[in-house]
């Protein structure tokens, strides 16, 4: 079953003027948008996603496997290695190793999960990601 691209769904979730504007912005290409246009595009995307979520139309249920590496896991919360640093919340849809890697990238240098060498499950366990 083919999933509809977001721009094809825009008229279903936005009024006519917003749907037209969304399609104009999308046709320009994300890389070619000005900062103001990028903000406007993001706001319209959030509005579409909010409507989809409200109608229960997300068809990608979480099945107990990490969204990033695909491994099954019991506890998504990584071990806190720097308790004085940022107290961000790990994603419940990623395993602890992927959460450590993701949070260390997002909160570079201030992550509660900061480690010298990060284990990256996508690299087969023999290689490490650098922060």
C-alpha positions in Angstrom: 0.0 0.0 0.0 1.5 3.3 -1.1 1.6 6.1 1.5 0.5 9.5 0.3 3.2 12.1 0.4 2.5 14.9 2.9 1.9 17.5 0.3 -0.9 15.4 -1.3 -2.6 15.2 2.1 -2.3 19.0 2.8 -5.7 19.8 1.4 -7.3 17.2 3.7 -5.9 18.8 6.9 -5.6 22.5 6.0 -8.0 25.0 4.7 -7.7 26.0 1.0 -5.4 29.0 1.5 -3.0 27.2 3.9 -2.9 24.1 1.6 -2.1 26.2 -1.4 0.7 28.0 0.6 2.1 24.7 1.9 2.3 23.4 -1.7 4.0 26.6 -2.9 6.6 26.3 -0.2 7.2 22.6 -0.8 7.6 23.1 -4.5 10.4 25.6 -3.9 12.4 22.9 -2.1 13.3 23.0 1.6 16.9 24.0 0.9 15.7 27.1 -1.0 13.4 28.5 1.6 14.2 31.7 3.5 14.2 31.6 7.3 10.8 33.1 7.4 9.5 30.7 4.8 11.1 27.8 6.7 9.3 28.8 9.9 6.0 29.1 8.0 6.5 25.7 6.3 7.3 24.1 9.7 4.2 25.6 11.3 2.0 24.2 8.5 3.6 20.8 8.8 2.9 20.8 12.5 -0.7 21.7 11.8 -1.0 18.7 9.4 0.6 16.3 11.8 -1.5 17.6 14.7 -4.7 16.9 12.6 -3.5 13.5 11.6 -2.7 12.6 15.2 -6.1 13.9 16.4 -7.8 11.7 13.8 -5.7 8.7 14.8 -4.2 8.3 11.3 -0.7 7.4 12.2 -0.2 3.9 11.0 3.3 3.2 12.3 2.7 1.6 15.7 5.6 1.0 18.1 6.2 -2.8 18.4 8.8 -3.0 21.1 11.8 -2.7 18.8 14.2 0.2 18.6 13.1 2.7 16.0 16.8 3.4 15.1 18.5 0.0 15.1 15.6 -2.5 15.2 16.7 -4.4 18.3 14.2 -5.5 20.9 14.7 -4.0 24.3 13.2 -3.9 27.8 14.4 -0.6 29.2 14.9 2.4 27.0 16.5 4.6 29.6 20.3 4.8 29.4 22.5 4.8 32.5 23.1 8.4 33.6 26.9 8.9 33.5 26.9 12.7 34.3 24.1 13.4 36.8 25.1 17.1 37.1 24.4 17.6 33.4 21.2 18.2 31.5 18.3 15.9 32.6 16.8 15.2 29.2 14.3 12.4 28.9 15.2 9.4 26.8 12.8 8.3 24.0 10.7 5.2 24.9 10.9 4.1 21.3 14.7 3.7 21.2 17.0 1.3 23.0 19.3 2.6 25.8 22.4 2.5 23.5 20.7 4.5 20.7 19.2 6.9 23.3 22.7 7.5 24.6 24.0 8.2 21.2 21.1 10.4 20.1 21.0 12.4 23.4 24.8 13.0 23.2 24.4 14.4 19.7 21.4 16.5 20.5 22.8 17.9 23.8 26.5 17.8 22.8 28.7 18.4 25.8 25.9 18.7 28.4 24.1 15.3 28.1 23.4 13.3 31.2 24.3 10.3 29.1 27.7 11.7 27.9 30.4 9.1 27.5 33.9 9.1 26.1 33.2 6.3 23.6 29.6 5.7 22.5 28.4 2.3 21.4 26.5 2.5 18.1 24.3 -0.6 17.5 24.1 0.2 13.8 27.8 -0.3 13.5 27.7 -3.9 14.6 29.1 -3.4 18.1 32.7 -3.5 16.9 33.0 0.3 16.2 32.1 3.3 18.2 30.7 6.7 17.4 32.7 9.7 18.5 31.0 12.7 20.1 
